[in-house]
Amino acid sequence: MIESLPQDLPSYFADAETSYPDSLFVIFGVCYDKTSTFRKGSRHGPEAIRTASWNFESYNLLTKVNFKNLPVHDYGNILLDESCSPSEMVQTVNTVAERFMKDGKVPILLGGEHSISPAVIHAFPKTTAVISLDAHLDFREDFKGERNNHACTIRRISDHIPVDHILVCGVRSAEKQEYDEATDLGLEIIDSVTIHKKGTEPILSAVQRKLSQKDIYLTIDIDAVDPGFAPGTGTPEPFGMIPFHILTLIDSIADRLIGFDVVEVSPAYDHGETAMLAAKLVRYGIERIAQKKGLV
């Protein structure tokens, strides 16, 4: 974090001051990066995103929504022991996510590495659709002997959600066998070059064709965004998406979004710009969902 940041900022996400019982949206963090393989540090992501959230006005000119008026609760971070294994992390996070689902909440996850996301998604019905924004395919069966590695995220999601209900966008990195297995199984992949050339139209067309009428969970690995915009991540990959691509996608699916996450923010590797982007995406996503639900 930047040393000149104010030291008296509250520890919760800005304006998320509704009590848990009265909330609809529940923000929670998972400070975990045990399987990170290039640059560790995403365990500090949730706190960096919360700090960055205090940079913004409560009123958003883009959405015409005052975040202060929304029923948002910051649950804090799920407590994990330092010795917690990936499988234990998944079980703990899944238990908490199931509680949120039972209580009728819209979960908003702050990460932490991407291996956290399947634990939340497994709390949703199998009929849920998943859109993943990621520079990497993450479809390995295991990596370095660990099935819950961050490189196995989409594979673990597909253990619960059928492959034809999953759409992976922004990809520009994959191992050959991993890519062949994913395409053989019918996983639809929209790479970042296609998005660069055609904008979000291929994504929106795929959503209409594959995921029409389905509830959607959106998982955003911040490395989907070009590192020129978001350098503070564990495995940066050049030639990525731009932030406005994500806003356009959120606008198009907000009426069906039942939860989302922003993960892989590693604040040690930039000057706060990645956490700023992540915090703004969180605010924007909540605001658009609230609009579609008629809360504003």
FILUMPA-400855 format. One record per residue (C-alpha): residue number from 1; residue in three letters; y, z, x. Coordinates in nm, 4 decimals, decimal comma, padded with zeros to 6 digits. Each point is the difference from the previous one (the first is absolute). Layout:
BEGIN
r pos: NUM; code: ALA; py: Y; pz: Z; px: X
...
This chain:
BEGIN
r pos: 1; code: MET; py: 00,0000; pz: 00,0000; px: 00,0000
r pos: 2; code: ILE; py: 00,3603; pz: -00,0563; px: 00,1069
r pos: 3; code: GLU; py: 00,1474; pz: 00,3182; px: 00,1469
r pos: 4; code: SER; py: 00,3358; pz: -00,0485; px: -00,1732
r pos: 5; code: LEU; py: -00,1496; pz: 00,0197; px: -00,3502
r pos: 6; code: PRO; py: 00,1281; pz: 00,2918; px: -00,2093
r pos: 7; code: GLN; py: -00,2176; pz: 00,3052; px: 00,0493
r pos: 8; code: ASP; py: 00,0605; pz: 00,1545; px: -00,3429
r pos: 9; code: LEU; py: -00,1581; pz: -00,2713; px: -00,2162
r pos: 10; code: PRO; py: -00,2464; pz: 00,1223; px: -00,2632
r pos: 11; code: SER; py: -00,3653; pz: -00,0596; px: 00,0860
r pos: 12; code: TYR; py: -00,0834; pz: -00,1800; px: -00,3248
r pos: 13; code: PHE; py: 00,0628; pz: -00,3616; px: -00,1010
r pos: 14; code: ALA; py: 00,3624; pz: -00,0425; px: -00,1079
r pos: 15; code: ASP; py: 00,0677; pz: 00,0583; px: -00,3710
r pos: 16; code: ALA; py: -00,3690; pz: 00,0719; px: -00,0737
r pos: 17; code: GLU; py: 00,0863; pz: 00,3287; px: -00,1676
r pos: 18; code: THR; py: -00,2013; pz: -00,0075; px: -00,3231
r pos: 19; code: SER; py: -00,2687; pz: 00,2683; px: -00,0345
r pos: 20; code: TYR; py: -00,3614; pz: -00,1133; px: 00,0195
r pos: 21; code: PRO; py: -00,0755; pz: 00,0623; px: -00,3700
r pos: 22; code: ASP; py: 00,3080; pz: -00,1966; px: -00,1104
r pos: 23; code: SER; py: -00,0423; pz: -00,2879; px: 00,2451
r pos: 24; code: LEU; py: -00,1503; pz: -00,3439; px: -00,0422
r pos: 25; code: PHE; py: 00,0242; pz: -00,1120; px: 00,3630
r pos: 26; code: VAL; py: -00,1547; pz: 00,2208; px: 00,2699
r pos: 27; code: ILE; py: 00,0831; pz: -00,0679; px: 00,3635
r pos: 28; code: PHE; py: -00,2421; pz: 00,1483; px: 00,2524
r pos: 29; code: GLY; py: -00,0611; pz: -00,0404; px: 00,3705
r pos: 30; code: VAL; py: -00,3117; pz: -00,0150; px: 00,2129
r pos: 31; code: CYS; py: 00,0770; pz: 00,0695; px: 00,3670
r pos: 32; code: TYR; py: -00,3084; pz: -00,1574; px: 00,1527
r pos: 33; code: ASP; py: -00,0488; pz: -00,2519; px: 00,2817
r pos: 34; code: LYS; py: -00,3260; pz: 00,1032; px: 00,1623
r pos: 35; code: THR; py: -00,1503; pz: -00,3527; px: -00,0031
r pos: 36; code: SER; py: 00,3121; pz: -00,1804; px: 00,1225
r pos: 37; code: THR; py: -00,1029; pz: -00,2325; px: 00,2816
r pos: 38; code: PHE; py: 00,3164; pz: -00,1337; px: 00,1683
r pos: 39; code: ARG; py: 00,2987; pz: 00,2332; px: -00,0492
r pos: 40; code: LYS; py: -00,0534; pz: 00,3343; px: -00,1691
r pos: 41; code: GLY; py: 00,2844; pz: 00,1744; px: -00,1793
r pos: 42; code: SER; py: -00,0247; pz: -00,0951; px: -00,3676
r pos: 43; code: ARG; py: -00,0822; pz: 00,3641; px: -00,0778
r pos: 44; code: HIS; py: 00,3772; pz: 00,0504; px: 00,0343
r pos: 45; code: GLY; py: 00,0716; pz: -00,2780; px: -00,2491
r pos: 46; code: PRO; py: 00,0272; pz: 00,2073; px: -00,3202
r pos: 47; code: GLU; py: 00,2671; pz: 00,2290; px: 00,1427
r pos: 48; code: ALA; py: 00,1933; pz: -00,2909; px: 00,1518
r pos: 49; code: ILE; py: 00,0001; pz: -00,1792; px: -00,3356
r pos: 50; code: ARG; py: 00,1210; pz: 00,3135; px: -00,1775
r pos: 51; code: THR; py: 00,2788; pz: 00,0476; px: 00,2535
r pos: 52; code: ALA; py: 00,1050; pz: -00,3635; px: -00,0352
r pos: 53; code: SER; py: 00,0080; pz: 00,0291; px: -00,3791
r pos: 54; code: TRP; py: 00,3112; pz: 00,2186; px: 00,0220
r pos: 55; code: ASN; py: 00,1947; pz: -00,2904; px: 00,1476
r pos: 56; code: PHE; py: 00,0291; pz: -00,1803; px: -00,3337
r pos: 57; code: GLU; py: 00,2229; pz: 00,0394; px: -00,3031
r pos: 58; code: SER; py: -00,1819; pz: 00,1218; px: -00,3091
r pos: 59; code: TYR; py: 00,1231; pz: -00,3061; px: -00,1889
r pos: 60; code: ASN; py: -00,1540; pz: -00,3316; px: 00,1056
r pos: 61; code: LEU; py: 00,2199; pz: -00,3068; px: -00,0472
r pos: 62; code: LEU; py: -00,3054; pz: -00,2283; px: 00,0079
r pos: 63; code: THR; py: -00,1835; pz: 00,1697; px: -00,2863
r pos: 64; code: LYS; py: 00,2952; pz: 00,1661; px: -00,1790
r pos: 65; code: VAL; py: -00,2073; pz: 00,3200; px: -00,0075
r pos: 66; code: ASN; py: 00,1060; pz: 00,3530; px: 00,0946
r pos: 67; code: PHE; py: -00,3013; pz: 00,1508; px: 00,1764
r pos: 68; code: LYS; py: 00,1217; pz: 00,3499; px: -00,0852
r pos: 69; code: ASN; py: -00,0747; pz: -00,0685; px: -00,3656
r pos: 70; code: LEU; py: -00,3651; pz: -00,0875; px: 00,0579
r pos: 71; code: PRO; py: -00,2928; pz: 00,2429; px: -00,0428
r pos: 72; code: VAL; py: -00,1069; pz: 00,0092; px: 00,3656
r pos: 73; code: HIS; py: -00,1730; pz: 00,2922; px: 00,1723
r pos: 74; code: ASP; py: -00,0665; pz: 00,0367; px: 00,3721
r pos: 75; code: TYR; py: -00,3348; pz: 00,1762; px: 00,0279
r pos: 76; code: GLY; py: 00,0343; pz: 00,0380; px: 00,3763
r pos: 77; code: ASN; py: -00,2771; pz: -00,0839; px: 00,2457
r pos: 78; code: ILE; py: -00,3698; pz: 00,0435; px: -00,0574
r pos: 79; code: LEU; py: -00,1050; pz: 00,2607; px: 00,2534
r pos: 80; code: LEU; py: -00,2645; pz: -00,1202; px: 00,2430
r pos: 81; code: ASP; py: -00,1477; pz: 00,1979; px: 00,2862
r pos: 82; code: GLU; py: 00,0535; pz: -00,1511; px: 00,3458
r pos: 83; code: SER; py: -00,3771; pz: -00,0353; px: 00,0365
r pos: 84; code: CYS; py: -00,0325; pz: -00,1856; px: -00,3315
r pos: 85; code: SER; py: -00,2313; pz: -00,3005; px: 00,0337
r pos: 86; code: PRO; py: 00,0815; pz: -00,3312; px: -00,1715
r pos: 87; code: SER; py: -00,2672; pz: 00,0596; px: -00,2648
r pos: 88; code: GLU; py: 00,1316; pz: 00,3500; px: -00,0665
r pos: 89; code: MET; py: 00,3524; pz: -00,1394; px: -00,0279
r pos: 90; code: VAL; py: -00,1165; pz: -00,2569; px: -00,2547
r pos: 91; code: GLN; py: -00,1751; pz: 00,2648; px: -00,2095
r pos: 92; code: THR; py: 00,3017; pz: 00,2336; px: 00,0027
r pos: 93; code: VAL; py: 00,2530; pz: -00,2706; px: -00,0852
r pos: 94; code: ASN; py: -00,2242; pz: -00,1429; px: -00,2724
r pos: 95; code: THR; py: -00,0310; pz: 00,3429; px: -00,1643
r pos: 96; code: VAL; py: 00,3783; pz: 00,0378; px: -00,0142
r pos: 97; code: ALA; py: 00,0467; pz: -00,3568; px: -00,1259
r pos: 98; code: GLU; py: -00,2526; pz: 00,0611; px: -00,2775
r pos: 99; code: ARG; py: 00,2033; pz: 00,3019; px: -00,1074
r pos: 100; code: PHE; py: 00,3133; pz: -00,2145; px: -00,0186
r pos: 101; code: MET; py: -00,1865; pz: -00,2561; px: -00,2088
r pos: 102; code: LYS; py: -00,1341; pz: 00,2678; px: -00,2348
r pos: 103; code: ASP; py: 00,3552; pz: 00,1312; px: -00,0450
r pos: 104; code: GLY; py: 00,1309; pz: -00,3468; px: -00,0873
r pos: 105; code: LYS; py: 00,2160; pz: -00,0428; px: 00,3102
r pos: 106; code: VAL; py: 00,0979; pz: -00,3155; px: 00,1888
r pos: 107; code: PRO; py: -00,0952; pz: 00,0801; px: 00,3625
r pos: 108; code: ILE; py: 00,2312; pz: -00,1109; px: 00,2809
r pos: 109; code: LEU; py: -00,1663; pz: 00,0493; px: 00,3400
r pos: 110; code: LEU; py: 00,1845; pz: 00,0283; px: 00,3319
r pos: 111; code: GLY; py: -00,2088; pz: -00,0570; px: 00,3134
r pos: 112; code: GLY; py: -00,1450; pz: 00,0522; px: 00,2429
r pos: 113; code: GLU; py: -00,2429; pz: -00,2703; px: 00,1033
r pos: 114; code: HIS; py: -00,1412; pz: -00,2547; px: -00,2440
r pos: 115; code: SER; py: -00,3430; pz: 00,1670; px: -00,0170
r pos: 116; code: ILE; py: 00,1591; pz: 00,2400; px: -00,2516
r pos: 117; code: SER; py: 00,0543; pz: -00,2634; px: -00,2679
r pos: 118; code: PRO; py: -00,3648; pz: -00,0530; px: -00,1069
r pos: 119; code: ALA; py: -00,0279; pz: 00,3727; px: -00,0711
r pos: 120; code: VAL; py: 00,2767; pz: -00,0332; px: -00,2596
r pos: 121; code: ILE; py: -00,1204; pz: -00,3318; px: -00,1411
r pos: 122; code: HIS; py: -00,3497; pz: 00,1400; px: -00,0579
r pos: 123; code: ALA; py: 00,1581; pz: 00,2413; px: -00,2506
r pos: 124; code: PHE; py: 00,0954; pz: -00,2947; px: -00,2238
r pos: 125; code: PRO; py: -00,2360; pz: -00,1860; px: -00,2365
r pos: 126; code: LYS; py: -00,2050; pz: -00,2830; px: 00,1498
r pos: 127; code: THR; py: 00,1864; pz: -00,2413; px: -00,2285
r pos: 128; code: THR; py: 00,3203; pz: 00,0586; px: 00,1969
r pos: 129; code: ALA; py: 00,1327; pz: -00,2880; px: 00,2104
r pos: 130; code: VAL; py: 00,1269; pz: 00,0565; px: 00,3537
r pos: 131; code: ILE; py: 00,2647; pz: -00,1945; px: 00,1899
r pos: 132; code: SER; py: 00,0151; pz: 00,0791; px: 00,3698
r pos: 133; code: LEU; py: 00,2900; pz: -00,1011; px: 00,2244
r pos: 134; code: ASP; py: -00,1180; pz: 00,0153; px: 00,3593
r pos: 135; code: ALA; py: 00,0224; pz: -00,1882; px: 00,3271
r pos: 136; code: HIS; py: -00,3708; pz: 00,0624; px: 00,0528
r pos: 137; code: LEU; py: -00,3002; pz: -00,0845; px: -00,2163
r pos: 138; code: ASP; py: -00,1598; pz: 00,3468; px: 00,0442
r pos: 139; code: PHE; py: -00,3365; pz: -00,1216; px: -00,1320
r pos: 140; code: ARG; py: -00,2320; pz: 00,1323; px: 00,2699
r pos: 141; code: GLU; py: -00,3061; pz: 00,1885; px: -00,1201
r pos: 142; code: ASP; py: 00,0669; pz: 00,2515; px: 00,2754
r pos: 143; code: PHE; py: 00,2113; pz: 00,0207; px: 00,3135
r pos: 144; code: LYS; py: -00,0985; pz: 00,2020; px: 00,3039
r pos: 145; code: GLY; py: -00,2811; pz: 00,1487; px: -00,2057
r pos: 146; code: GLU; py: 00,2292; pz: 00,1265; px: -00,2801
r pos: 147; code: ARG; py: -00,0191; pz: -00,1440; px: -00,3533
r pos: 148; code: ASN; py: 00,3262; pz: 00,1704; px: -00,1024
r pos: 149; code: ASN; py: 00,1997; pz: -00,1467; px: 00,2868
r pos: 150; code: HIS; py: 00,3401; pz: -00,1501; px: -00,0823
r pos: 151; code: ALA; py: -00,1503; pz: -00,3395; px: 00,0957
r pos: 152; code: CYS; py: -00,2438; pz: 00,0336; px: -00,2925
r pos: 153; code: THR; py: 00,2518; pz: 00,0667; px: -00,2778
r pos: 154; code: ILE; py: -00,0618; pz: -00,3039; px: -00,2202
r pos: 155; code: ARG; py: -00,3765; pz: 00,0241; px: 00,0554
r pos: 156; code: ARG; py: 00,0028; pz: 00,3598; px: -00,1257
r pos: 157; code: ILE; py: 00,2186; pz: -00,0976; px: -00,2953
r pos: 158; code: SER; py: -00,2553; pz: -00,2716; px: -00,0839
r pos: 159; code: ASP; py: -00,2708; pz: 00,2678; px: -00,0196
r pos: 160; code: HIS; py: 00,1710; pz: 00,1043; px: -00,3248
r pos: 161; code: ILE; py: 00,2120; pz: -00,2940; px: -00,1156
r pos: 162; code: PRO; py: -00,1688; pz: -00,3435; px: -00,0330
r pos: 163; code: VAL; py: 00,1142; pz: -00,2460; px: 00,2658
r pos: 164; code: ASP; py: 00,1270; pz: -00,2432; px: -00,2634
r pos: 165; code: HIS; py: 00,2409; pz: 00,2727; px: -00,1183
r pos: 166; code: ILE; py: 00,1543; pz: 00,0326; px: 00,3489
r pos: 167; code: LEU; py: 00,2784; pz: -00,2138; px: 00,1449
r pos: 168; code: VAL; py: 00,1003; pz: 00,0347; px: 00,3670
r pos: 169; code: CYS; py: 00,3398; pz: -00,1400; px: 00,1008
r pos: 170; code: GLY; py: 00,1950; pz: -00,0353; px: 00,3229
r pos: 171; code: VAL; py: -00,3085; pz: -00,0144; px: 00,2217
r pos: 172; code: ARG; py: 00,0313; pz: -00,1564; px: 00,3438
r pos: 173; code: SER; py: -00,2679; pz: 00,1834; px: 00,1974
r pos: 174; code: ALA; py: -00,3769; pz: 00,0277; px: -00,0428
r pos: 175; code: GLU; py: -00,3183; pz: -00,0055; px: 00,2018
r pos: 176; code: LYS; py: -00,1975; pz: -00,3236; px: -00,0588
r pos: 177; code: GLN; py: -00,3158; pz: 00,1586; px: -00,1450
r pos: 178; code: GLU; py: 00,2101; pz: 00,2309; px: -00,2152
r pos: 179; code: TYR; py: 00,1964; pz: -00,2971; px: -00,1365
r pos: 180; code: ASP; py: -00,3153; pz: -00,2035; px: -00,0670
r pos: 181; code: GLU; py: -00,1651; pz: 00,2881; px: -00,1873
r pos: 182; code: ALA; py: 00,3102; pz: 00,0597; px: -00,2112
r pos: 183; code: THR; py: 00,0378; pz: -00,3645; px: -00,0990
r pos: 184; code: ASP; py: -00,3740; pz: -00,0388; px: -00,0631
r pos: 185; code: LEU; py: 00,0216; pz: 00,2923; px: -00,2441
r pos: 186; code: GLY; py: 00,2951; pz: -00,1635; px: -00,1753
r pos: 187; code: LEU; py: 00,2852; pz: 00,2223; px: 00,1169
r pos: 188; code: GLU; py: 00,3256; pz: -00,1869; px: -00,0621
r pos: 189; code: ILE; py: 00,2329; pz: 00,0069; px: 00,3011
r pos: 190; code: ILE; py: 00,3572; pz: -00,1281; px: 00,0034
r pos: 191; code: ASP; py: 00,1144; pz: -00,0115; px: 00,3604
r pos: 192; code: SER; py: 00,3528; pz: 00,0581; px: 00,1220
r pos: 193; code: VAL; py: 00,0530; pz: -00,3639; px: 00,1006
r pos: 194; code: THR; py: -00,0625; pz: -00,1075; px: -00,3601
r pos: 195; code: ILE; py: 00,2480; pz: 00,2623; px: -00,1202
r pos: 196; code: HIS; py: 00,2540; pz: -00,1153; px: 00,2602
r pos: 197; code: LYS; py: -00,0286; pz: -00,3600; px: -00,1191
r pos: 198; code: LYS; py: -00,0266; pz: 00,0566; px: -00,3747
r pos: 199; code: GLY; py: 00,1457; pz: 00,3459; px: -00,0603
r pos: 200; code: THR; py: -00,1735; pz: 00,2301; px: -00,2473
r pos: 201; code: GLU; py: -00,1041; pz: -00,2807; px: -00,2381
r pos: 202; code: PRO; py: -00,3609; pz: -00,0123; px: 00,1315
r pos: 203; code: ILE; py: -00,0292; pz: 00,3785; px: -00,0460
r pos: 204; code: LEU; py: 00,1401; pz: -00,0067; px: -00,3524
r pos: 205; code: SER; py: -00,2242; pz: -00,2940; px: -00,0932
r pos: 206; code: ALA; py: -00,3061; pz: 00,1846; px: 00,1328
r pos: 207; code: VAL; py: 00,0982; pz: 00,3115; px: -00,1928
r pos: 208; code: GLN; py: 00,0273; pz: -00,2020; px: -00,3205
r pos: 209; code: ARG; py: -00,3268; pz: -00,1840; px: 00,0638
r pos: 210; code: LYS; py: -00,2150; pz: 00,2904; px: 00,1249
r pos: 211; code: LEU; py: 00,1568; pz: 00,3229; px: -00,1156
r pos: 212; code: SER; py: 00,1507; pz: -00,0877; px: -00,3373
r pos: 213; code: GLN; py: 00,0077; pz: 00,2946; px: -00,2439
r pos: 214; code: LYS; py: -00,1440; pz: 00,2431; px: 00,2598
r pos: 215; code: ASP; py: 00,1626; pz: 00,3232; px: 00,1139
r pos: 216; code: ILE; py: 00,1055; pz: -00,0356; px: 00,3631
r pos: 217; code: TYR; py: 00,0120; pz: 00,2337; px: 00,2987
r pos: 218; code: LEU; py: 00,2209; pz: -00,1256; px: 00,2842
r pos: 219; code: THR; py: -00,0740; pz: 00,1125; px: 00,3552
r pos: 220; code: ILE; py: 00,2666; pz: -00,0831; px: 00,2577
r pos: 221; code: ASP; py: -00,0876; pz: 00,0242; px: 00,3661
r pos: 222; code: ILE; py: 00,3484; pz: -00,0194; px: 00,1484
r pos: 223; code: ASP; py: -00,1300; pz: -00,2302; px: 00,2745
r pos: 224; code: ALA; py: -00,0203; pz: -00,2749; px: -00,2645
r pos: 225; code: VAL; py: 00,3736; pz: -00,0254; px: 00,0619
r pos: 226; code: ASP; py: 00,1071; pz: -00,1828; px: 00,3146
r pos: 227; code: PRO; py: 00,0545; pz: 00,2482; px: 00,2858
r pos: 228; code: GLY; py: 00,3539; pz: -00,1291; px: 00,0303
r pos: 229; code: PHE; py: 00,0634; pz: 00,1943; px: -00,3217
r pos: 230; code: ALA; py: -00,2620; pz: 00,2746; px: 00,0445
r pos: 231; code: PRO; py: -00,0884; pz: 00,0641; px: 00,3666
r pos: 232; code: GLY; py: -00,0997; pz: 00,3618; px: -00,0554
r pos: 233; code: THR; py: -00,3670; pz: -00,0474; px: -00,0774
r pos: 234; code: GLY; py: -00,3297; pz: 00,0456; px: 00,1769
r pos: 235; code: THR; py: -00,1166; pz: -00,3616; px: 00,0311
r pos: 236; code: PRO; py: 00,3036; pz: -00,2316; px: -00,0255
r pos: 237; code: GLU; py: -00,0765; pz: -00,3694; px: -00,0460
r pos: 238; code: PRO; py: 00,2676; pz: -00,2728; px: 00,0308
r pos: 239; code: PHE; py: 00,0719; pz: -00,2671; px: -00,2625
r pos: 240; code: GLY; py: -00,0100; pz: 00,2200; px: -00,3078
r pos: 241; code: MET; py: 00,1493; pz: 00,0308; px: -00,3450
r pos: 242; code: ILE; py: 00,3635; pz: 00,0882; px: -00,0663
r pos: 243; code: PRO; py: 00,1010; pz: 00,3004; px: -00,2151
r pos: 244; code: PHE; py: 00,1315; pz: -00,2157; px: -00,2857
r pos: 245; code: HIS; py: -00,3498; pz: -00,1445; px: -00,0450
r pos: 246; code: ILE; py: -00,1191; pz: 00,3481; px: -00,0946
r pos: 247; code: LEU; py: 00,2868; pz: 00,0569; px: -00,2431
r pos: 248; code: THR; py: -00,0829; pz: -00,3271; px: -00,1772
r pos: 249; code: LEU; py: -00,3645; pz: 00,1008; px: -00,0283
r pos: 250; code: ILE; py: 00,0856; pz: 00,3450; px: -00,1360
r pos: 251; code: ASP; py: 00,2317; pz: -00,1585; px: -00,2564
r pos: 252; code: SER; py: -00,2815; pz: -00,2233; px: -00,1251
r pos: 253; code: ILE; py: -00,2702; pz: 00,2673; px: -00,0348
r pos: 254; code: ALA; py: 00,1985; pz: 00,3177; px: -00,0791
r pos: 255; code: ASP; py: -00,1121; pz: -00,0029; px: -00,3643
r pos: 256; code: ARG; py: -00,3615; pz: 00,0390; px: 00,1170
r pos: 257; code: LEU; py: 00,0416; pz: 00,2220; px: 00,3064
r pos: 258; code: ILE; py: -00,1906; pz: 00,3265; px: -00,0392
r pos: 259; code: GLY; py: 00,0518; pz: 00,1241; px: 00,3555
r pos: 260; code: PHE; py: 00,0954; pz: -00,1135; px: 00,3472
r pos: 261; code: ASP; py: 00,0225; pz: 00,1098; px: 00,3596
r pos: 262; code: VAL; py: 00,1967; pz: -00,0695; px: 00,3171
r pos: 263; code: VAL; py: -00,1985; pz: 00,0800; px: 00,3129
r pos: 264; code: GLU; py: -00,0112; pz: -00,0497; px: 00,3790
r pos: 265; code: VAL; py: 00,3596; pz: 00,1050; px: 00,0691
r pos: 266; code: SER; py: 00,0074; pz: 00,1306; px: 00,3581
r pos: 267; code: PRO; py: 00,3520; pz: 00,1313; px: 00,0641
r pos: 268; code: ALA; py: -00,0354; pz: 00,0435; px: 00,3767
r pos: 269; code: TYR; py: 00,0141; pz: -00,3750; px: 00,0574
r pos: 270; code: ASP; py: 00,3419; pz: -00,0857; px: -00,1418
r pos: 271; code: HIS; py: 00,3367; pz: 00,1520; px: -00,0870
r pos: 272; code: GLY; py: -00,0781; pz: 00,0858; px: -00,3601
r pos: 273; code: GLU; py: 00,0250; pz: -00,3483; px: -00,1521
r pos: 274; code: THR; py: -00,3671; pz: -00,0163; px: -00,1073
r pos: 275; code: ALA; py: 00,0170; pz: 00,3334; px: -00,1812
r pos: 276; code: MET; py: 00,3239; pz: -00,1140; px: -00,1651
r pos: 277; code: LEU; py: -00,1715; pz: -00,3110; px: -00,1303
r pos: 278; code: ALA; py: -00,3001; pz: 00,2018; px: -00,1192
r pos: 279; code: ALA; py: 00,2200; pz: 00,2515; px: -00,1818
r pos: 280; code: LYS; py: 00,1950; pz: -00,2776; px: -00,1701
r pos: 281; code: LEU; py: -00,3224; pz: -00,1697; px: -00,1097
r pos: 282; code: VAL; py: -00,1196; pz: 00,3275; px: -00,1508
r pos: 283; code: ARG; py: 00,3242; pz: 00,0456; px: -00,1913
r pos: 284; code: TYR; py: 00,0062; pz: -00,3632; px: -00,1126
r pos: 285; code: GLY; py: -00,3606; pz: 00,0040; px: -00,1182
r pos: 286; code: ILE; py: 00,0459; pz: 00,3164; px: -00,2034
r pos: 287; code: GLU; py: 00,3227; pz: -00,1313; px: -00,1519
r pos: 288; code: ARG; py: -00,1573; pz: -00,3297; px: -00,1091
r pos: 289; code: ILE; py: -00,3041; pz: 00,1731; px: -00,1512
r pos: 290; code: ALA; py: 00,2307; pz: 00,2405; px: -00,1845
r pos: 291; code: GLN; py: 00,1968; pz: -00,2946; px: -00,1408
r pos: 292; code: LYS; py: -00,3155; pz: -00,1699; px: -00,1260
r pos: 293; code: LYS; py: -00,1109; pz: 00,3238; px: -00,1646
r pos: 294; code: GLY; py: 00,3340; pz: 00,0256; px: -00,1767
r pos: 295; code: LEU; py: 00,1023; pz: 00,3203; px: 00,1761
r pos: 296; code: VAL; py: 00,3469; pz: -00,1362; px: 00,0852
